[in-house]
């Protein structure tokens, strides 16, 4: 049994979870990689379109990341300090 969020099938078209190693550089043109999770063991890598950078709700997440991690993060990537569920819900609304 899972949680169904409206717009999720549509969001999967624009958002994909990267199943490769964090060191991989398989980010398509027009996209960037982010790490999502509240703890180190929960971190998952997602590749998102750069168009999300224009959205105020996504910018709020980036501001939270800056406050929590600054610009020098040990994972070497952009880390979003929120649950995966919240991130997927937000991005499903952005892709609609």
C-alpha positions in Angstrom: 0.0 0.0 0.0 1.5 3.4 -1.0 0.6 7.0 -0.8 -0.8 8.5 -4.0 -0.1 12.1 -4.7 -2.0 13.9 -7.5 0.2 14.7 -10.5 2.9 12.1 -9.6 2.8 10.3 -13.0 3.3 13.6 -14.7 6.1 14.5 -12.3 8.0 11.3 -13.2 8.3 12.6 -16.7 10.4 15.6 -15.6 12.0 14.2 -12.4 14.0 11.1 -12.1 15.9 9.5 -9.3 19.4 8.7 -10.3 20.3 5.1 -9.6 24.0 5.6 -10.3 26.8 6.5 -8.0 27.0 10.0 -6.6 30.3 10.6 -8.5 28.6 9.9 -11.8 28.2 12.9 -14.2 25.2 11.6 -16.1 23.2 14.8 -15.7 21.5 15.7 -19.0 21.8 19.1 -20.4 19.3 21.5 -18.9 19.2 19.6 -15.6 21.1 19.5 -12.3 21.5 16.9 -9.5 20.3 17.4 -5.9 20.5 15.2 -2.9 17.3 14.9 -0.8 16.9 13.6 2.7 16.9 14.7 6.3 19.7 12.4 7.5 22.9 11.2 5.8 21.5 7.6 5.5 18.3 8.8 3.8 20.0 10.9 1.1 18.8 10.1 -2.5 20.0 11.7 -5.7 17.6 13.3 -8.1 18.1 15.0 -11.4 15.7 18.0 -11.9 15.2 20.5 -14.7 16.9 23.9 -14.3 13.5 25.5 -14.9 12.7 24.7 -11.2 15.2 27.4 -10.2 12.7 30.1 -11.3 10.0 28.8 -8.9 9.7 30.5 -5.6 8.9 27.3 -3.7 12.0 25.6 -5.0 14.0 28.8 -4.2 12.8 28.5 -0.6 14.2 24.9 -0.4 17.5 26.2 -1.7 17.5 29.0 0.9 17.0 26.3 3.6 19.8 24.3 2.2 22.1 27.3 2.3 21.2 28.0 5.9 21.8 24.4 7.0 24.8 23.5 4.9 26.3 26.7 3.5 28.1 26.4 0.2 30.7 23.8 1.4 29.0 20.5 1.8 31.0 17.2 2.3 28.8 15.3 -0.3 30.0 17.7 -3.0 26.5 18.3 -4.3 23.5 20.4 -3.7 21.7 19.0 -0.7 18.0 19.7 0.1 17.2 19.3 3.8 13.7 17.9 3.5 12.0 14.5 3.4 11.9 12.7 0.0 8.1 12.7 0.2 7.9 16.5 0.6 10.4 17.0 -2.2 8.3 14.7 -4.5 5.1 16.5 -3.6 6.7 19.9 -4.3 8.2 18.9 -7.6 5.0 17.2 -8.8 3.3 20.6 -8.4 6.1 22.4 -10.2 5.9 20.1 -13.2 2.1 20.6 -13.7 
